[in-house]
């Protein structure tokens, strides 16, 4: 609010204002406008200074109570006692007063209050939209006028208390008890980046909690906190880094990390039982049924342990590791030639096609593999 607006408001409310300095004394008077005798406007009446040696400027009010002054001071950040949590190029993030509403200041002047914000804010980098909204004597400015600046402050902040509050709010989104700031997608994504860096978390959607419950349960058994986020936020987390530069952990990232960290318990051929060796030693013959072992396969290994297949909710029977050029088959598959043969040919198909399970390309390649094996077997029988 400008000085002229303030003086006009005080005069209209019956308060007398006298401004004194060494340059002159100023009082207000309602009188006709020059050249328009029928139009009365507020004028500044300037007279010689009472004290030409006065230092500074003295403003005296008459007709205003101490209670009025106390109430007026509450509109200004300078007198509010607000605690600054962080300074950004857009303004200051303030700790919300316990038991009170969050307050929105623009250059130190209160313009709005928010019931459901986690912080108060003092906006110093005013936008054109905000200037337009800040009409004279306006007591409440709509959220749309300052939302962008609030978002910008939160995204620019690295203050511990700000980060902790946003991270805590994110974990309460599912219960509907979070503050409104994290309901903005950009802020929610930023909160995910903070939480990912500070805690052991996995971000999932409500649908994933149902359809991929085995993977979710496995993450929880690994002491991860599972945080449910809306689908639009989950999509924004794909492939991004947290504030420490590490991948934000959604369910896919968790599964990849788990696969990378899993340690196999390999079994040497000489440690197999005679029957297991007999089954295992058929792998070259089995490969010959489909034109030989794919070039990408450098070795076939047997392991006591196998990492879980989250899609089937049980341990995988076999695995193709393209980066190491090896097929790994669980030892239990050596109990029968049928089990070993099926698993080996399945993983060989992955190696030959380069395709994942449950894809059209893999299904087509698997059909070709089965056809080759069947044709070769029947030919040998004849």
C-alpha positions in Angstrom: 0.0 0.0 0.0 1.4 3.4 -1.0 1.8 6.4 1.3 -1.0 8.4 -0.4 -3.4 5.4 -0.1 -2.5 5.0 3.6 -3.1 8.7 4.3 -6.4 8.7 2.6 -7.5 5.7 4.6 -6.5 7.3 7.9 -8.3 10.5 7.0 -11.5 8.7 6.0 -11.5 6.8 9.3 -11.3 10.1 11.2 -7.6 10.0 12.2 -5.6 13.2 12.1 -2.1 12.9 10.7 0.7 15.4 11.1 4.1 14.8 9.5 7.0 17.0 10.8 10.6 17.4 9.5 13.1 20.1 9.2 11.9 20.8 5.7 8.3 21.5 6.7 5.1 20.3 8.4 2.4 18.5 6.5 -1.3 18.1 7.5 -4.2 16.8 5.5 -7.2 18.8 4.3 -10.3 18.0 2.2 -10.7 20.9 -0.2 -11.9 21.6 -3.7 -9.7 20.6 -6.6 -8.1 23.4 -8.6 -10.3 24.3 -11.5 -13.1 22.0 -10.3 -14.8 23.8 -7.4 -17.5 21.1 -7.1 -14.9 18.3 -6.7 -13.4 17.9 -3.2 -10.2 15.9 -2.9 -7.6 15.3 -0.2 -4.7 17.7 -0.2 -1.4 18.0 1.7 -1.2 21.3 3.4 2.5 22.3 3.8 3.6 24.9 6.3 7.0 26.0 7.6 8.7 23.6 10.0 8.0 24.1 13.7 11.6 22.9 14.3 14.0 23.6 11.5 16.8 21.7 13.3 14.7 18.5 13.7 16.6 15.3 12.8 14.6 12.8 10.9 10.8 12.7 10.3 8.1 12.5 13.0 4.6 11.2 12.2 2.0 11.9 14.8 -1.5 10.3 14.8 -4.5 11.6 16.7 -7.7 9.6 17.1 -6.1 6.2 17.0 -6.1 4.0 20.1 -3.3 1.7 21.3 -5.4 -1.2 20.3 -5.7 0.1 16.8 -1.9 0.4 16.6 -1.5 -3.1 17.9 -4.0 -4.5 15.4 -2.3 -2.6 12.5 1.1 -3.9 13.5 -0.1 -7.5 13.0 -0.3 -6.8 9.3 3.4 -6.3 9.1 6.1 -9.0 9.1 8.5 -6.7 11.0 6.3 -6.8 14.1 5.0 -10.4 13.8 7.9 -12.3 15.5 7.8 -14.8 12.6 10.8 -17.1 12.5 12.6 -17.3 9.1 13.5 -20.8 8.0 15.1 -20.0 4.7 15.9 -17.1 2.4 15.5 -17.6 -1.3 15.7 -15.4 -4.4 11.8 -15.3 -4.4 11.3 -14.6 -0.7 11.4 -16.1 2.7 9.9 -19.3 4.1 8.7 -18.8 7.6 7.8 -21.2 10.4 4.1 -21.4 10.8 3.0 -20.2 14.3 1.6 -23.0 16.4 -2.1 -22.9 16.7 -2.4 -20.1 14.1 -3.0 -19.9 10.4 -0.2 -19.8 7.8 0.3 -16.2 6.7 1.2 -14.8 3.3 3.2 -11.6 3.2 4.2 -9.6 0.2 7.2 -7.4 0.9 6.4 -7.6 4.6 2.7 -6.8 4.3 0.1 -9.5 5.2 -2.2 -10.1 2.2 -3.7 -13.5 2.9 -4.0 -16.4 5.4 -4.1 -20.1 4.7 -5.6 -22.8 6.9 -3.8 -25.8 5.3 -0.3 -24.5 4.4 2.6 -26.0 6.3 4.6 -22.7 6.3 4.1 -19.0 6.2 5.8 -17.0 3.4 7.1 -13.5 2.7 7.2 -12.9 -1.1 9.8 -10.3 -2.1 10.0 -11.1 -5.9 6.6 -9.9 -6.9 5.2 -11.0 -10.3 3.0 -8.9 -12.6 0.0 -11.1 -11.7 0.5 -10.3 -8.0 0.9 -6.6 -8.6 -2.5 -6.7 -10.4 -4.1 -8.6 -7.5 -2.8 -6.3 -4.9 -5.4 -3.6 -5.3 -5.5 -0.8 -2.8 -7.0 -1.7 0.6 -7.4 -5.4 -0.5 -7.5 -7.5 2.6 -7.4 -11.0 0.9 -5.5 -12.0 -2.2 -6.5 -15.2 -3.9 -4.1 -18.2 -3.8 -3.7 -18.2 -7.6 -1.9 -14.8 -7.3 0.9 -16.1 -5.1 0.9 -19.9 -5.7 3.8 -19.8 -8.3 6.0 -17.8 -6.0 5.3 -20.2 -3.0 6.2 -23.2 -5.2 9.4 -21.5 -6.4 10.5 -20.8 -2.8 9.9 -24.4 -1.8 11.8 -25.8 -4.8 14.7 -23.4 -4.2 15.0 -24.2 -0.5 17.5 -26.6 1.1 16.7 -25.7 4.7 16.5 -28.8 6.9 13.2 -28.0 8.6 11.6 -27.2 5.2 12.8 -30.5 3.7 11.7 -32.5 6.8 8.2 -31.0 6.8 7.7 -31.6 3.1 9.0 -35.2 3.4 6.7 -35.8 6.4 3.7 -34.4 4.5 4.4 -36.7 1.6 4.1 -39.8 3.8 0.7 -38.5 4.9 -0.8 -37.9 1.5 -2.5 -41.3 1.5 -4.3 -40.5 4.7 -5.3 -37.0 3.5 -3.7 -35.2 6.4 -0.8 -33.5 4.5 -0.5 -29.8 4.0 -1.6 -28.3 0.7 1.8 -27.5 -0.6 2.6 -31.1 -1.5 -0.7 -31.3 -3.4 1.1 -29.3 -6.1 2.8 -31.8 -8.4 6.2 -30.0 -8.7 6.4 -29.7 -4.9 5.3 -33.3 -4.4 8.0 -34.5 -6.8 10.6 -32.4 -4.9 9.4 -33.9 -1.6 9.9 -37.4 -3.1 13.5 -36.4 -4.0 14.1 -35.2 -0.5 12.5 -38.3 1.1 14.4 -40.7 -1.2 17.7 -39.1 -0.1 17.0 -39.1 3.6 15.1 -42.4 4.1 14.9 -45.9 2.8 11.7 -45.7 0.8 10.0 -47.1 -2.3 7.3 -45.1 -4.1 4.3 -47.0 -5.4 0.8 -46.3 -6.7 -2.3 -47.7 -5.1 -2.7 -49.9 -8.2 0.8 -51.3 -7.7 0.1 -52.1 -4.0 -2.7 -54.5 -5.3 -1.2 -55.8 -8.6 2.4 -56.1 -7.5 1.7 -56.9 -3.8 4.5 -59.5 -3.7 7.1 -57.0 -4.8 5.7 -54.5 -2.3 5.7 -57.0 0.5 9.3 -58.0 -0.4 10.4 -54.3 -0.2 8.7 -54.0 3.2 10.5 -57.1 4.4 13.7 -55.5 3.3 12.9 -52.6 5.8 11.8 -50.1 3.1 9.1 -47.7 3.9 6.5 -48.0 1.1 5.0 -44.5 0.2 1.9 -44.5 -1.9 1.7 -41.6 -4.4 -0.8 -40.7 -7.1 -0.2 -42.0 -10.6 0.7 -38.5 -12.0 3.4 -38.1 -9.5 4.7 -41.6 -10.0 5.1 -40.9 -13.7 7.2 -37.8 -12.9 9.5 -39.9 -10.7 10.5 -42.2 -13.5 14.2 -41.8 -14.3 14.9 -38.8 -12.1 17.6 -38.3 -9.3 17.1 -37.3 -5.7 18.8 -34.3 -4.1 21.9 -36.5 -3.4 22.1 -37.5 -7.1 20.8 -41.1 -6.6 17.9 -42.6 -8.6 14.5 -42.0 -7.0 13.3 -45.5 -6.0 10.0 -46.6 -7.5 9.1 -50.2 -7.7 11.1 -50.8 -10.9 14.2 -49.2 -9.5 13.8 -51.3 -6.3 13.5 -54.5 -8.3 16.6 -53.6 -10.4 18.6 -52.8 -7.2 17.5 -56.0 -5.6 18.5 -58.0 -8.7 21.9 -56.3 -8.8 22.6 -57.0 -5.1 21.4 -60.6 -5.1 24.1 -63.2 -4.5 23.8 -66.6 -6.1 25.1 -69.7 -4.4 26.7 -71.5 -7.4 27.3 -75.2 -7.4 30.3 -76.8 -9.2 29.5 -79.7 -11.6 31.7 -82.0 -9.5 29.5 -81.2 -6.4 26.4 -82.4 -8.1 25.0 -85.9 -7.4 25.5 -88.5 -10.2 21.8 -88.1 -11.2 22.0 -84.3 -11.3 25.2 -84.5 -13.4 23.4 -86.8 -15.9 20.6 -84.3 -16.3 23.0 -81.2 -16.4 25.2 -82.9 -19.0 22.3 -83.0 -21.5 22.5 -79.2 -22.0 24.6 -79.4 -25.1 22.3 -82.0 -26.6 19.3 -80.0 -25.7 20.8 -76.9 -27.4 21.5 -78.9 -30.5 17.8 -79.5 -30.9 17.3 -75.8 -31.6 20.4 -75.1 -33.7 22.9 -74.9 -30.9 23.6 -72.6 -28.0 23.1 -68.9 -28.8 26.4 -67.0 -29.4 25.6 -64.7 -26.6 25.7 -67.5 -24.0 29.2 -68.1 -22.6 28.2 -70.5 -19.9 25.4 -72.4 -18.1 25.6 -72.4 -14.3 23.7 -74.1 -11.5 22.8 -72.2 -8.3 21.3 -73.3 -5.0 19.5 -70.0 -4.7 17.5 -67.9 -7.2 16.2 -64.4 -6.7 12.4 -64.1 -6.6 10.3 -63.6 -9.7 8.0 -60.8 -8.4 5.6 -61.4 -11.3 5.0 -65.1 -10.4 5.4 -64.6 -6.7 7.9 -67.4 -6.4 11.6 -68.0 -7.0 12.5 -68.0 -10.7 13.5 -71.4 -12.1 16.1 -69.9 -14.4 17.7 -66.6 -15.4 19.4 -65.1 -18.4 22.0 -62.4 -17.5 22.9 -60.7 -20.8 25.5 -58.4 -19.3 27.5 -61.5 -18.1 26.5 -63.8 -20.9 25.3 -66.6 -18.6 22.3 -68.7 -18.1 21.6 -69.6 -14.4 19.3 -72.5 -13.5 18.2 -73.3 -10.0 19.5 -76.7 -8.7 16.0 -78.0 -8.0 15.4 -78.1 -11.8 17.9 -81.0 -12.0 15.5 -83.3 -10.3 14.0 -84.1 -13.7 15.1 -83.9 -17.3 11.8 -82.3 -18.3 12.2 -79.5 -15.7 15.8 -78.8 -16.7 15.1 -79.0 -20.4 12.1 -76.6 -20.3 14.0 -74.0 -18.2 17.1 -74.2 -20.4 15.2 -73.8 -23.6 13.2 -70.9 -22.1 16.3 -69.0 -21.1 18.0 -69.8 -24.4 15.1 -68.1 -26.1 15.6 -65.0 -24.0 19.3 -65.0 -25.0 18.5 -65.5 -28.7 15.6 -63.0 -28.9 16.8 -60.4 -26.4 13.1 -60.0 -25.4 11.5 -60.0 -21.9 8.8 -62.4 -20.7 5.2 -61.6 -21.5 6.0 -59.8 -24.7 4.7 -60.7 -28.2 8.3 -60.9 -29.5 9.3 -63.4 -26.9 6.2 -65.5 -27.3 6.9 -65.7 -31.1 10.5 -66.7 -30.5 9.5 -69.3 -28.0 7.1 -70.8 -30.5 9.9 -71.1 -33.0 12.1 -72.8 -30.4 9.5 -75.3 -29.5 8.9 -76.1 -33.2 12.6 -76.6 -33.8 13.0 -78.9 -30.7 9.9 -80.9 -31.6 10.9 -81.3 -35.2 14.5 -82.4 -34.4 13.2 -84.9 -31.7 10.7 -86.5 -34.1 13.3 -86.7 -36.8 15.7 -88.5 -34.4 13.0 -90.9 -33.3 12.2 -91.9 -37.0 
